Every structure is written in C-alpha cells, then in structure tokens.
Amino acid sequence: MIQTDILIIGAGPVGLFTVFEAGLLKLRCHLVDSLGQAGGQLTEIYPKKPIYDIPGFPACWPAI
C-alpha cells in the first residue's frame, strides 16, 4: 500500500504548483496524469505556440 498525504490528479500548471507547495509544507504527495508529459491540456492542444504568462520568462515553448 502506498502511503501519501495528498493525491494530485492532473499535471497541469495548478497540479505542478500544488506539488511545489506540498513540498514546502513537508507533505508527501503523488501526482497522476493521463497524458504522457507534464503541462496539461495547453501542451497537448498548442504544442508549438509560445506561452507568455509564465513569471520570470519572456516566452516559453512547451516541450515537443
């Protein structure tokens, strides 16, 4: 049996941020997603379009 504090469903921006915050609080978590890579629907629907609203980066392209 897997022991965890939090189960996060979805590896999109909100799921990844939740993993980060859980780590700061010393909580054990597992992240589950049906897609092959992290990034959520954005990387699946628009794989070649730049993303402009990520803090600290002028533009970012999803991994192909």
C-alpha positions as a Python dict, from the first residue, in 0.01 Angstrom:
ca = {
    (1, 'M'): (0, 0, 0),
    (2, 'I'): (127, 348, -90),
    (3, 'Q'): (136, 595, 199),
    (4, 'T'): (75, 958, 93),
    (5, 'D'): (-71, 1278, 233),
    (6, 'I'): (-205, 1422, -94),
    (7, 'L'): (-309, 1273, -427),
    (8, 'I'): (-300, 1530, -707),
    (9, 'I'): (-484, 1446, -1027),
    (10, 'G'): (-356, 1638, -1328),
    (11, 'A'): (-4, 1757, -1412),
    (12, 'G'): (-107, 2094, -1550),
    (13, 'P'): (10, 2428, -1409),
    (14, 'V'): (-212, 2406, -1100),
    (15, 'G'): (-115, 2045, -1024),
    (16, 'L'): (256, 2122, -1055),
    (17, 'F'): (223, 2427, -830),
    (18, 'T'): (37, 2214, -575),
    (19, 'V'): (326, 1966, -569),
    (20, 'F'): (565, 2257, -507),
    (21, 'E'): (356, 2395, -221),
    (22, 'A'): (311, 2049, -66),
    (23, 'G'): (687, 2008, -65),
    (24, 'L'): (728, 2335, 124),
    (25, 'L'): (485, 2203, 385),
    (26, 'K'): (676, 1870, 407),
    (27, 'L'): (375, 1674, 280),
    (28, 'R'): (415, 1355, 78),
    (29, 'C'): (222, 1366, -248),
    (30, 'H'): (165, 1165, -563),
    (31, 'L'): (89, 1323, -899),
    (32, 'V'): (-127, 1133, -1151),
    (33, 'D'): (-195, 1237, -1510),
    (34, 'S'): (-331, 1059, -1817),
    (35, 'L'): (-105, 1248, -2060),
    (36, 'G'): (248, 1143, -2148),
    (37, 'Q'): (412, 1466, -2028),
    (38, 'A'): (351, 1734, -1770),
    (39, 'G'): (193, 2060, -1878),
    (40, 'G'): (-175, 1978, -1907),
    (41, 'Q'): (-405, 2050, -2197),
    (42, 'L'): (-202, 2350, -2305),
    (43, 'T'): (88, 2135, -2423),
    (44, 'E'): (-147, 1891, -2596),
    (45, 'I'): (-362, 2145, -2780),
    (46, 'Y'): (-94, 2403, -2869),
    (47, 'P'): (242, 2220, -2875),
    (48, 'K'): (419, 2478, -3097),
    (49, 'K'): (274, 2804, -2965),
    (50, 'P'): (476, 3013, -2719),
    (51, 'I'): (337, 3079, -2373),
    (52, 'Y'): (377, 3438, -2250),
    (53, 'D'): (228, 3438, -1899),
    (54, 'I'): (486, 3239, -1701),
    (55, 'P'): (657, 3460, -1440),
    (56, 'G'): (1031, 3501, -1497),
    (57, 'F'): (1025, 3400, -1865),
    (58, 'P'): (951, 3637, -2157),
    (59, 'A'): (830, 3340, -2366),
    (60, 'C'): (833, 2963, -2317),
    (61, 'W'): (761, 2687, -2566),
    (62, 'P'): (609, 2358, -2448),
    (63, 'A'): (830, 2051, -2490),
    (64, 'I'): (762, 1857, -2809),
}
